[in-house]
Amino acid sequence: MILQVLAGFIFLFQAYRLLKDDYPEVQIVKASLLGLAISLFWQYLVNFLGLHLYVFGYLIAAVTAIFIFTKSFDWRFWSVMEVLTWPGLVSLAVAYVGLIEGVVYLVFVLGGFFWRNYRNFRWYPSGRVGFFFLINLILIAIFQIGLDFWQRWLIELSVWSLVLVSGISGIVLLSGREQGVK
């Protein structure tokens, strides 16, 4: 519990630090409070239902808050998601220190050094923002699917399978490739 609170503070501090040059401070604080409220509600809900979807809840909280502020205050959704991916992975690694999940998230943090150069990949020709977020989302989903399959959590497995399909679809759509039928 203490590590999750510390991880939350790390994420919120880094989000503020990284976004303050592009967006008004008041909006960043409001988005942070909204994300925190969604996260706490989600945590209460999954505890009540006996599910193991905490990481999904953190993801939903961030995506929902950013989406609302994208629609209300002209935030650039993919740019913000891209910027917050790194602090999100670091926060997950801190939140799960001492568990296998923490090691895996730390590997994802280190893997970020490779994925950050995606604009140089020939197979992803568009160079559009959002790839760094989506590739990490896919990797987290694959890890969670394996973990949920091993622990026989069917609902969680289904949720992360949908997240995996969404992430792959997002990468295909953002790549901007022409999809023609021959």
N, C-alpha and C positions, 0 to 999 in steps of 0.2 A: 504493500500500500504506500509506504513512504517513497519507494522508488518511482511509482507511477505519478505521485504528486511532484516529485523532483523532475521527472521527465516532462510533465505538463508545463512546469515553469520554464524549463529549458526551451521547449517548443514555442511557448508564447513570447518569451524574450527574443528568441531568434527571429520569429515571425515579425515582431515589431521592428527589430533592427534592420531586417532585410527589406521591409515594405515602406518604411517611413520616408524614404526619398521620393517614392512614386505616388503615395496616397496620403491624404490628411491623417494626422495622428488620431483624431477623434474617431474616424471611420475604422481605423485598425483596432482601436480599443473596443469599439462596439462589435466588430466582427469577432474579436477574441472572446468577448463575453457571450455572444450568441453561440459560438462554437463550444465554449465551456458548458453552457446551459444544455445544449443538445447532447453533449458527451455525458454529462451527469444523468440526464434523463435516460439515455440509452443504457448506461451502466446499471441504473436502477431496474430498468425493464429486463435486461438479460439476467440479472441476479434473480429477479422475481420468477422468470420463466425457466431458470436453470440452464441457460444456454452458455456457450463459450464463444461469444462473438464480440469480445472487447475491442480487438484490433479493428474489426469491421465498424464498430461504433465510432472509434476515433476517426476513421476514414470518412464515414458518413457525416460526422460533425464538421470536419474541415471542408469537405466538398459542399455541403449544404450552406454553410456560412459564406463561403466564397461565391457560390452561385447566387445567393440572395444579394450580396453586395455587388456582384457583376450586373445584375438586373437593376438594382436600385441606384448605384453610384458609379456606373461605368467602369468598373474594375475589369481588367483583362484576365478572364478566367484561366486560360492555359498558361499565361505568363506567371500568374500568382501560384498556380498549382506546381509549376516547374520550380519556382523559387523555394517553395515550402517543402518540397520532396526531401531534400537533404536534411533539414532540421527534423523532419518527421521520422526519417529512418534512424537518425542519431537518438531521438527521444524514445523510439521503440527499443533500440538496443539498451538504453539505460533502464527503461521500465522493466525489462525482462532479464537483467543481469543475474547470472547464476542459473539460468534455465537454458535449455537448448534453443528456445526462441531467441534469446538474447544473442547467442553465438551466431545464429542464422542472420539476424538483423544486422549484426556487426559485419558479417560477410557482405551483405547488401550495401552497407555504407562503403566498404572498401571497393566493391564492384562499381560503385558510382563513379569512381575515377575513370573507369573504362567507358561507361555509358554516357558520361557528360560530353564526350566527343562525337555524339551521334550525327552531328552535321557533316562529319567526314565520311560517314558510312555510304557506300555506293548503293546498297540495297534499300536505303531510306532516303530517296532523292529529294524530298521536299525541304528538309531542314526546318520544318515548322516546329514551334514550341509545343510541348505536351508530351513528346516522346519519352523524356526522362521520367516523368511521372508515370506514364502508362507502362513502360517496361518494368519499373519497380513494382507497380501494381500487379502485373502479370506474375512476376517472381514471387511476391508475397502470396498471391492466390495459389500458385502451384505448391508452395511450401505448406500453406494452410490446408489445402486439399489432402496432401499426403498425411499431415498430422491428424486431420479429422477422420480420414479413412482408417488410419492405424488405431485411433481411439474409438472408432465406430460411432461418430457423432453425425447422424444422417442429415439433420437440418443444417448444421454448420457446413457440411460437405456440399450441400445443395447451394447454399448462399455463396460460398467461395467459387463454386463452379460457374455460377452466373457472373461473378466478378471477373473470372478468367475470360469468359466469352466476351464480356464488355470491354475488357482491356485489349484483347486481340482485335476486336472490331474497331476500337478507337484508333489503334495504330494503323490498321488498313485504311480507315477513312482519312486520317491525318496525313498519310503518306502521299496522298494526292495522285496516285497512279490511276491511269485510265483503265477501266475495267470493261473491255469490249468482248463481245461474243463473236467468234470466228466461224 
